[in-house]
Amino acid sequence: MPTASTEPVSADPPHAIARPLLTQSWRDLAFVHWAVDPAAVAPLLPPGTAPDTVDGRTYVGLVAFRMHRVGWFNLPGIPYLGSFPETNVRLYSVDGRGRRAVVFRSLDASRLIPVAVARAVFRLPYVWSRMAVRTSGATVRYASVRRWPGPRGASSRLAVRVGERIAAPSPLEDFLTARWGMHSAFGGRTMYLPNAHPRWPLYQAELLACDEDLVAAAGLPAPLGDPVSVLYSPGVAVRFGGPR
């Protein structure tokens, strides 16, 4: 649970990353979120972390986007293998040092080699999927069908209509999007991997379609009812620091 020592929710990163371990850009993002009971997700978080909450509730996010030019250190990003659609299922965590972060329950991506490397080297739950992101006017559609390792056929189809830019994001919108690190279990301990990027340009979005079973495949209760938040962003350039 967040305490008095928990870092504040901030639209700007709390740390600079002068020497990045990884660089990449996230583009054409749809953020779809449902509120969940913290007790339902606490067992799914890495040791030493707890659900991060707002007014006693935490959230599960389905985030679809285009990864663009993943690169190591300050080298130029890779144009083909480093660029692909991705859809992730994520939770919200806070650790004993008060660092807020996300925890990925699954990350579907359309490039097999990056998926294999992320699984083998970083132990991240990447999954190889057949995916597409298509834009037509103000409408963005995201499609994903799982290939390996499974459950084979698990899928997600989202469509959002992009609205007006949000001049001043609400505290909840900042809570759901301005996350400056990732918690992940690795080598018998929980790591914190920080990131930094400019403020999110956020837009209102109307959810036109949502047919998915990735949330349930990630071991979470299937969402009931409409999401509490639907947002769109054209994206940001991101720098990841080394684990802490």
Stockholm file with secondary structure:
# STOCKHOLM 1.0

chainA/1-244         MPTASTEPVSADPPHAIARPLLTQSWRDLAFVHWAVDPAAVAPLLPPGTAPDTVDGRTYVGLVAFRMHRVGWFNLPGIPYLGSFPETNVRLYSVDGRGRRAVVFRSLDASRLIPVAVARAVFRLPYVWSRMAVRTSGATVRYASVRRWPGPRGASSRLAVRVGERIAAPSPLEDFLTARWGMHSAFGGRTMYLPNAHPRWPLYQAELLACDEDLVAAAGLPAPLGDPVSVLYSPGVAVRFGGPR
#=GR chainA/1-244 SS CCCTTSCCCCSSCSSCCSSCSEEEEEEEEEEEEEEECHHHHGGGSCTTEEECCBTTBEEEEEEEEEEEEEEETTSCCCSSTTCEEEEEEEEEEEETTCCEEEEEEEEEESCHHHHHHHHHHHCCCEEEEEEEEEEETTEEEEEEEEEESSSTTCEEEEEEEEEEECSSCCHHHHHHHCCCEEEEEETTEEEEEEEECSCCCCEEEEEEEEEECHHHHTTSCCCCSSCSEEEEEEEEEEEECCCC
#=GC SS_cons         CCCTTSCCCCSSCSSCCSSCSEEEEEEEEEEEEEEECHHHHGGGSCTTEEECCBTTBEEEEEEEEEEEEEEETTSCCCSSTTCEEEEEEEEEEEETTCCEEEEEEEEEESCHHHHHHHHHHHCCCEEEEEEEEEEETTEEEEEEEEEESSSTTCEEEEEEEEEEECSSCCHHHHHHHCCCEEEEEETTEEEEEEEECSCCCCEEEEEEEEEECHHHHTTSCCCCSSCSEEEEEEEEEEEECCCC
//
